[in-house]
């Protein structure tokens, strides 16, 4: 079976077929240099429309295509605005000049400001860009629903970042979100609940293991202490020793117990500063766990301080 693929005919001068054609981009013509015959017209100039000062002459210049479009914006296209009036700009031949202008409505401007705030929060929290993108998508969905009118965009941005972190499996505490935003913890929690109700979505419940590795790393504790604290926190939850306590306070109390039984002792204040938990909260959770300390530690844990000598509070 014969192939149906055919090469397009080569453009050449009928009188001088071997002569290389000259492209005149100003006029948009292809001219034969021997006889001056215009062989082709309407040649598209793929170069830039302005001067560039790049030293890399052998690479392609992408300046002509402009900036990348943001799919989260409604008016991200380039529109042509025709200028009218007595002060109409003209070229050297007296023809009107048509300019492409980037137009943006107030809604897109508000979205851009919100996306910028979300990206800044992600940078302060050292989060990957996909977390900020998820938060930006949540913010746009909230804006389109128009159910949170009257709430400040900063509060919605902070709540969206909190939800995105939990949905992506890298949860952050409300205090951590509060520290990188201008909104109080109470307001972020209130908007967080409203967003979940508005978007009819849910988030996974946070556990002590979600924060354990990060807290131990920030405290400079070894892997042995981290494994012991993780086991202690999980057993305390399974044995219902800390009912009603937040996973963050349970994780902090477990780290305190594991560190006190090792040679890498940390105070309640040091742990509280990293976990964002008050010392009294850690103390209360620790007092609930201390009577069952023997059952909480893993069997292979190496004690530098016996359980009998652990602090009682």
C-alpha positions as CSV (number, residue, x, y, z in Angstrom):
1,X,0.0,0.0,0.0
2,X,1.5,3.3,-1.1
3,X,2.1,5.9,1.6
4,X,-0.2,8.9,1.6
5,X,2.2,11.2,3.3
6,X,3.5,13.9,0.8
7,X,6.0,16.6,1.4
8,X,4.8,20.1,0.8
9,X,6.2,21.6,-2.4
10,X,9.4,23.7,-1.9
11,X,9.1,27.4,-2.7
12,X,11.6,28.4,-5.3
13,X,12.1,30.8,-8.2
14,X,10.9,29.2,-11.4
15,X,13.8,30.9,-13.3
16,X,16.5,30.2,-10.8
17,X,15.4,27.1,-8.8
18,X,18.8,26.6,-7.2
19,X,19.1,30.1,-5.9
20,X,18.5,30.6,-2.2
21,X,15.6,32.9,-1.5
22,X,16.0,36.1,0.6
23,X,13.3,36.7,3.3
24,X,12.2,40.3,3.7
25,X,10.5,40.3,7.1
26,X,9.6,44.0,6.9
27,X,7.6,43.5,3.7
28,X,6.7,39.9,4.4
29,X,8.1,38.7,1.1
30,X,10.4,36.0,-0.2
31,X,12.6,37.4,-3.1
32,X,14.9,35.7,-5.5
33,X,18.3,37.5,-5.3
34,X,19.1,36.9,-9.0
35,X,16.0,38.3,-10.7
36,X,14.1,40.1,-7.9
37,X,11.0,38.0,-8.4
38,X,8.7,37.9,-5.3
39,X,8.1,34.2,-4.9
40,X,6.2,34.2,-1.6
41,X,4.4,36.7,0.5
42,X,2.9,37.1,4.0
43,X,5.9,35.6,5.7
44,X,5.4,35.6,9.5
45,X,8.2,37.1,11.6
46,X,8.9,34.9,14.5
47,X,11.4,37.2,16.1
48,X,10.7,39.6,19.0
49,X,8.9,42.8,18.6
50,X,11.4,44.8,20.6
51,X,15.1,44.7,21.2
52,X,16.6,42.2,23.6
53,X,19.9,42.4,25.3
54,X,20.5,38.7,25.9
55,X,24.0,37.4,25.4
56,X,22.8,33.9,24.5
57,X,22.3,34.5,20.7
58,X,22.2,30.8,19.8
59,X,19.1,30.0,22.0
60,X,15.5,30.7,21.1
61,X,14.1,33.9,22.4
62,X,10.6,33.3,24.0
63,X,9.9,37.0,24.6
64,X,7.3,37.1,21.8
65,X,4.9,34.7,23.6
66,X,4.6,36.8,26.8
67,X,4.1,35.5,30.3
68,X,2.4,32.2,31.0
69,X,-1.4,32.4,31.5
70,X,-2.9,31.7,34.9
71,X,-5.7,29.1,34.6
72,X,-7.2,30.3,37.8
73,X,-8.0,33.7,36.4
74,X,-11.0,34.3,34.2
75,X,-9.5,37.3,32.2
76,X,-6.1,35.9,31.5
77,X,-6.3,36.4,27.7
78,X,-4.7,39.2,25.8
79,X,-7.3,41.5,24.3
80,X,-6.9,44.2,21.6
81,X,-7.9,47.8,22.6
82,X,-8.4,50.2,19.6
83,X,-7.5,53.7,20.7
84,X,-9.9,56.5,19.6
85,X,-10.0,60.3,20.1
86,X,-8.1,63.4,19.0
87,X,-4.8,62.1,20.4
88,X,-4.8,59.0,18.3
89,X,-1.3,57.7,18.0
90,X,-0.1,57.2,14.4
91,X,2.9,55.7,12.7
92,X,5.3,57.4,10.3
93,X,2.8,56.9,7.5
94,X,-0.1,58.4,9.4
95,X,-1.9,55.1,10.0
96,X,-3.4,54.5,13.5
97,X,-1.4,52.3,15.8
98,X,-3.3,49.4,17.4
99,X,-1.9,48.3,20.7
100,X,-2.4,45.1,22.6
101,X,-3.1,45.9,26.2
102,X,-3.4,43.6,29.1
103,X,-6.7,44.2,30.8
104,X,-7.7,43.0,34.2
105,X,-11.0,43.4,36.0
106,X,-11.4,43.9,39.8
107,X,-12.3,40.3,40.4
108,X,-9.0,39.0,38.8
109,X,-7.1,41.7,40.7
110,X,-8.5,40.5,43.9
111,X,-7.7,36.9,43.0
112,X,-4.1,37.8,42.2
113,X,-3.6,39.6,45.5
114,X,-5.0,36.5,47.3
115,X,-2.7,34.1,45.3
116,X,0.2,36.3,46.2
117,X,-0.6,36.2,49.9
118,X,-1.0,32.4,49.7
119,X,2.3,31.9,48.0
120,X,4.0,34.1,50.6
121,X,2.5,32.0,53.4
122,X,3.8,28.9,51.6
123,X,7.3,30.3,51.4
124,X,7.3,31.2,55.1
125,X,6.2,27.7,56.0
126,X,8.7,26.1,53.6
127,X,6.0,24.2,51.8
128,X,6.2,23.0,48.2
129,X,4.4,24.9,45.5
130,X,1.7,22.3,45.0
131,X,0.4,23.1,48.5
132,X,0.0,26.8,47.5
133,X,-1.6,25.8,44.2
134,X,-4.2,23.6,46.1
135,X,-4.9,26.5,48.5
136,X,-5.3,28.9,45.5
137,X,-7.8,26.5,43.9
138,X,-9.8,26.3,47.1
139,X,-9.8,30.1,47.4
140,X,-11.2,30.4,43.9
141,X,-13.9,27.9,44.6
142,X,-14.9,29.9,47.7
143,X,-14.9,33.1,45.7
144,X,-17.1,31.6,43.0
145,X,-19.6,30.3,45.6
146,X,-20.1,33.8,47.0
147,X,-21.0,32.3,50.4
148,X,-18.3,34.0,52.5
149,X,-19.0,37.6,51.6
150,X,-18.0,39.9,54.3
151,X,-15.1,37.8,55.4
152,X,-11.6,39.2,54.8
153,X,-9.6,37.7,52.0
154,X,-6.7,37.3,54.4
155,X,-8.7,35.0,56.7
156,X,-10.0,33.0,53.7
157,X,-6.4,32.6,52.4
158,X,-5.2,31.4,55.8
159,X,-8.0,28.9,56.1
160,X,-7.5,27.6,52.6
161,X,-3.8,27.1,53.3
162,X,-4.7,25.2,56.5
163,X,-7.1,22.9,54.5
164,X,-4.6,22.4,51.7
165,X,-1.9,21.3,54.1
166,X,-4.2,18.7,55.7
167,X,-5.5,17.5,52.4
168,X,-1.9,17.0,51.0
169,X,-0.8,15.1,54.1
170,X,1.5,17.7,55.5
171,X,-0.7,19.3,58.2
172,X,0.3,22.4,60.0
173,X,-1.2,23.7,63.3
174,X,-3.5,26.6,63.5
175,X,-0.8,28.5,65.5
176,X,1.7,27.9,62.7
177,X,-0.7,29.3,60.1
178,X,-1.5,32.2,62.4
179,X,2.2,33.0,62.8
180,X,2.6,33.5,59.0
181,X,-0.6,35.4,58.5
182,X,-2.2,38.5,60.0
183,X,-5.3,36.6,61.3
184,X,-6.1,35.3,64.7
185,X,-6.3,31.6,65.5
186,X,-10.0,31.9,66.4
187,X,-10.9,33.6,63.1
188,X,-9.0,31.0,61.0
189,X,-10.8,28.2,62.8
190,X,-14.2,29.9,62.2
191,X,-13.5,30.4,58.5
192,X,-12.1,26.9,58.2
193,X,-15.4,25.4,59.4
194,X,-17.4,27.7,57.0
195,X,-15.3,26.6,54.0
196,X,-15.8,22.9,54.8
197,X,-19.5,23.5,55.0
198,X,-19.6,25.6,51.8
199,X,-17.5,23.4,49.6
200,X,-19.0,20.2,51.1
201,X,-15.6,18.7,51.5
202,X,-13.7,17.1,54.4
203,X,-10.2,16.7,55.6
204,X,-8.5,13.8,57.2
205,X,-8.3,13.8,61.0
206,X,-4.8,14.8,62.2
207,X,-2.9,12.3,64.4
208,X,0.1,12.5,66.6
209,X,2.3,10.9,63.9
210,X,1.6,13.9,61.6
211,X,3.7,16.2,63.7
212,X,6.1,13.9,65.5
213,X,8.9,13.8,63.0
214,X,8.9,17.6,62.4
215,X,8.8,18.4,66.1
216,X,11.6,15.9,66.9
217,X,13.7,17.2,64.0
218,X,13.3,20.8,65.2
219,X,14.3,19.8,68.7
220,X,17.4,18.0,67.4
221,X,16.3,14.6,68.8
222,X,17.6,11.3,67.4
223,X,15.6,8.8,65.5
224,X,15.5,6.5,68.6
225,X,13.7,9.2,70.6
226,X,11.3,9.9,67.7
227,X,10.4,6.2,67.4
228,X,9.9,6.0,71.2
229,X,7.7,9.1,71.3
230,X,5.6,7.9,68.4
231,X,5.0,4.6,70.1
232,X,4.1,6.3,73.4
233,X,1.7,8.7,71.8
234,X,-0.1,5.9,69.8
235,X,-0.4,3.7,72.8
236,X,-1.7,6.5,74.9
237,X,-4.5,7.2,72.4
238,X,-5.3,3.5,72.0
239,X,-5.5,3.0,75.8
240,X,-7.8,6.1,76.1
241,X,-5.4,7.8,78.6
242,X,-5.8,11.2,77.1
243,X,-9.5,11.7,76.1
244,X,-10.3,15.1,74.7
245,X,-6.7,16.1,74.3
246,X,-5.5,17.4,70.9
247,X,-3.0,15.3,69.0
248,X,-0.5,18.1,69.2
249,X,-0.5,18.2,73.0
250,X,-0.3,14.4,73.2
251,X,2.6,14.4,70.8
252,X,4.4,17.1,72.9
253,X,3.8,15.1,76.1
254,X,5.1,11.9,74.4
255,X,8.2,13.6,73.3
256,X,8.8,15.0,76.8
257,X,8.4,11.5,78.3
258,X,10.7,9.8,75.8
259,X,13.4,12.5,76.1
260,X,13.3,12.4,79.9
261,X,14.0,8.6,79.7
262,X,17.0,9.2,77.5
263,X,20.2,11.2,77.6
264,X,18.7,13.8,75.3
265,X,16.5,15.5,77.9
266,X,14.3,18.4,76.8
267,X,12.3,20.7,79.0
268,X,8.6,21.3,78.7
269,X,9.3,24.9,77.7
270,X,11.6,23.8,74.8
271,X,9.0,21.3,73.5
272,X,6.2,23.8,73.9
273,X,8.1,26.5,71.9
274,X,8.5,24.1,69.0
275,X,5.0,22.5,69.2
276,X,3.2,25.8,69.9
277,X,1.7,24.3,73.1
278,X,1.7,25.8,76.6
279,X,3.7,24.2,79.3
280,X,0.7,23.6,81.4
281,X,-1.0,21.8,78.6
282,X,2.0,19.4,78.2
283,X,2.1,18.9,81.9
284,X,-1.6,18.0,82.1
285,X,-1.3,15.4,79.3
286,X,1.9,14.0,80.8
287,X,0.3,13.5,84.2
288,X,-2.5,11.5,82.5
289,X,0.1,9.3,80.8
290,X,2.6,8.9,83.6
291,X,0.8,6.2,85.6
292,X,0.9,3.8,82.6
293,X,4.4,4.8,81.5
294,X,5.7,1.2,81.8
295,X,3.0,0.1,79.2
296,X,3.6,3.0,76.9
297,X,7.3,2.6,76.1
298,X,8.3,0.1,73.4
299,X,9.9,-3.1,74.6
300,X,13.2,-2.4,72.8
301,X,13.6,1.2,74.2
302,X,17.0,1.8,75.7
303,X,16.5,3.6,79.0
304,X,19.2,6.0,80.3
305,X,16.9,7.1,83.1
306,X,14.7,4.4,84.7
307,X,10.9,4.8,84.6
308,X,10.9,5.1,88.4
309,X,13.1,8.2,88.2
310,X,11.0,10.0,85.6
311,X,9.5,13.3,86.7
312,X,5.9,12.9,87.9
313,X,4.8,16.1,86.2
